[in-house]
Amino acid sequence: MTTTPGPLKGRHLTVRHTTVTDPLARPLLDELTHEYRTRYHKPVDLGLEYPAEEFAPPGGAFLLLLADGEPVAGGAYRRLDARTAELKRIWTHSAHRRRGLGRQVLAALEQHAAARGYTRIHLTTGPRQPEAKGLYLAAGYRPLFDLSADPESIGPLPFEKHLETPRP
């Protein structure tokens, strides 16, 4: 666990490496499920999309960003191939958006993946999530689609980023 002063005035942010079954993750995952259902108008069950083991060591990770013990953001990655981690479930609680927390989650996941030998990150976001698209572009992710095309005509929007290998 790492504690750093954060953008939430007077509160300390802690990165907690945990599992998707951690009760602290439930409010974030429930809100994410609701958001997907609202934006895409179809049933979504994040618990069944991938087995929890895919986001566990040694190939994956799941983390929460806590503000004084309260979950405010989180995300995960899973092994896509020997050198590529796939980001999933990046989410900031609606009460804490526009404070740079998503970028902090991305940075923590990238650092963790690089320390485990991954050299590339892959992710997709939905065409009705312009905030996510903006976050990934601002964080240096390369779009693997035509940015000028209507996102609805593309479907899931793929991105990639190459990671620097940490020095010992």
C-alpha positions as CSV (number, residue, x, y, z in Angstrom):
1,M,0.0,0.0,0.0
2,T,1.3,3.5,-0.9
3,T,0.1,6.7,0.7
4,T,0.4,10.0,-1.1
5,P,-1.3,13.3,-0.7
6,G,-4.0,13.7,-3.2
7,P,-6.3,16.2,-4.9
8,L,-9.1,15.6,-2.3
9,K,-8.4,18.4,0.1
10,G,-7.2,17.2,3.5
11,R,-7.4,13.5,2.5
12,H,-4.7,11.0,1.8
13,L,-4.9,8.7,-1.2
14,T,-3.9,5.1,-0.8
15,V,-3.4,2.6,-3.6
16,R,-4.7,-0.8,-2.4
17,H,-3.8,-3.9,-4.4
18,T,-6.7,-6.3,-3.8
19,T,-9.2,-8.5,-5.7
20,V,-12.4,-7.9,-7.6
21,T,-14.2,-9.7,-4.8
22,D,-13.1,-7.2,-2.1
23,P,-16.2,-5.7,-0.5
24,L,-14.6,-2.2,-0.9
25,A,-14.7,-2.6,-4.7
26,R,-18.5,-3.4,-4.8
27,P,-19.7,0.2,-4.8
28,L,-17.4,1.2,-7.7
29,L,-18.3,-1.9,-9.7
30,D,-22.0,-1.4,-9.0
31,E,-21.9,2.2,-10.2
32,L,-19.8,1.1,-13.3
33,T,-22.4,-1.5,-14.1
34,H,-25.2,1.0,-13.8
35,E,-23.3,3.5,-16.0
36,Y,-22.8,0.9,-18.7
37,R,-26.5,-0.1,-18.6
38,T,-27.6,3.5,-18.8
39,R,-25.2,4.5,-21.7
40,Y,-25.6,1.3,-23.7
41,H,-29.2,0.3,-22.8
42,K,-28.4,-3.3,-22.4
43,P,-27.8,-5.7,-19.5
44,V,-24.2,-5.9,-18.2
45,D,-22.8,-8.2,-15.6
46,L,-19.2,-7.3,-14.8
47,G,-18.9,-10.3,-12.5
48,L,-19.4,-12.8,-15.4
49,E,-17.4,-11.1,-18.1
50,Y,-14.1,-12.4,-16.9
51,P,-13.2,-14.8,-14.0
52,A,-11.8,-12.9,-11.0
53,E,-8.5,-14.9,-11.3
54,E,-7.7,-13.1,-14.5
55,F,-7.2,-9.9,-12.4
56,A,-5.0,-11.6,-9.9
57,P,-1.2,-12.2,-9.7
58,P,0.9,-13.3,-11.3
59,G,-0.6,-12.2,-14.6
60,G,-3.0,-9.5,-13.5
61,A,-3.8,-7.0,-10.8
62,F,-6.8,-5.1,-9.4
63,L,-6.4,-1.9,-7.4
64,L,-8.5,0.6,-5.6
65,L,-7.6,4.2,-5.0
66,L,-8.8,5.0,-1.4
67,A,-9.3,8.4,0.1
68,D,-9.0,7.9,3.9
69,G,-10.2,4.3,3.4
70,E,-13.1,5.2,1.1
71,P,-13.0,3.8,-2.5
72,V,-12.9,6.7,-5.0
73,A,-11.5,5.0,-8.1
74,G,-10.1,1.7,-9.3
75,G,-9.0,-0.4,-12.2
76,A,-7.5,-3.6,-13.3
77,Y,-5.4,-5.4,-15.8
78,R,-5.2,-8.9,-17.1
79,R,-2.6,-10.8,-19.2
80,L,-3.4,-10.5,-22.9
81,D,-0.1,-12.1,-24.0
82,A,3.5,-12.5,-22.7
83,R,4.3,-8.8,-23.2
84,T,0.8,-7.2,-23.2
85,A,-1.5,-6.3,-20.3
86,E,-5.1,-5.4,-21.0
87,L,-6.6,-2.6,-18.9
88,K,-10.2,-3.2,-17.7
89,R,-12.6,-1.6,-15.3
90,I,-11.0,1.8,-15.0
91,W,-13.5,3.8,-13.0
92,T,-13.8,6.9,-10.8
93,H,-16.8,7.3,-8.5
94,S,-19.2,9.9,-9.8
95,A,-18.8,12.0,-6.7
96,H,-15.0,12.3,-7.3
97,R,-14.6,13.0,-11.0
98,R,-12.6,15.7,-12.7
99,R,-9.8,15.5,-10.0
100,G,-7.2,13.5,-11.8
101,L,-8.0,10.2,-10.1
102,G,-8.4,8.3,-13.3
103,R,-5.0,9.4,-14.4
104,Q,-3.6,8.2,-11.0
105,V,-5.2,4.8,-11.5
106,L,-3.7,4.6,-15.0
107,A,-0.3,5.5,-13.8
108,A,-0.4,3.0,-10.9
109,L,-1.6,0.2,-13.2
110,E,1.1,1.1,-15.8
111,Q,3.8,1.1,-13.2
112,H,2.7,-2.2,-11.7
113,A,2.4,-3.9,-15.2
114,A,5.9,-2.6,-16.2
115,A,7.4,-4.0,-13.0
116,R,6.0,-7.4,-13.9
117,G,7.6,-7.3,-17.3
118,Y,4.8,-6.1,-19.5
119,T,6.0,-3.8,-22.3
120,R,2.7,-2.9,-23.8
121,I,-0.8,-1.9,-22.6
122,H,-3.9,-2.5,-24.6
123,L,-7.4,-1.4,-23.8
124,T,-10.8,-0.7,-25.3
125,T,-13.4,1.8,-24.3
126,G,-16.9,2.2,-25.5
127,P,-18.0,4.6,-28.2
128,R,-20.3,6.4,-25.7
129,Q,-17.5,7.1,-23.3
130,P,-15.9,10.3,-24.6
131,E,-14.5,11.0,-21.1
132,A,-12.5,7.8,-21.2
133,K,-11.4,8.4,-24.8
134,G,-10.1,11.9,-23.7
135,L,-8.3,10.4,-20.7
136,Y,-6.5,7.8,-22.7
137,L,-5.4,10.3,-25.4
138,A,-4.2,12.7,-22.7
139,A,-2.2,9.9,-21.0
140,G,-0.3,9.1,-24.2
141,Y,-2.3,6.1,-25.5
142,R,-2.3,5.7,-29.2
143,P,-5.7,5.2,-30.8
144,L,-5.9,2.1,-33.0
145,F,-8.8,3.5,-34.9
146,D,-9.6,6.6,-37.0
147,L,-10.2,9.5,-34.6
148,S,-12.2,11.3,-37.3
149,A,-14.7,8.5,-37.7
150,D,-18.0,8.5,-35.8
151,P,-17.3,6.3,-32.7
152,E,-20.7,4.6,-33.0
153,S,-19.6,3.3,-36.4
154,I,-16.4,1.7,-34.9
155,G,-17.7,-0.1,-31.8
156,P,-15.2,-0.6,-29.0
157,L,-12.4,1.9,-29.4
158,P,-9.0,0.2,-29.1
159,F,-5.8,2.0,-27.7
160,E,-2.3,0.9,-26.9
161,K,0.7,2.3,-25.1
162,H,4.2,1.0,-24.9
163,L,5.8,1.0,-21.4
164,E,9.3,1.7,-20.4
165,T,10.9,-1.2,-18.5
166,P,11.9,-0.1,-15.0
167,R,15.6,-0.2,-14.3
168,P,16.7,-2.4,-11.4
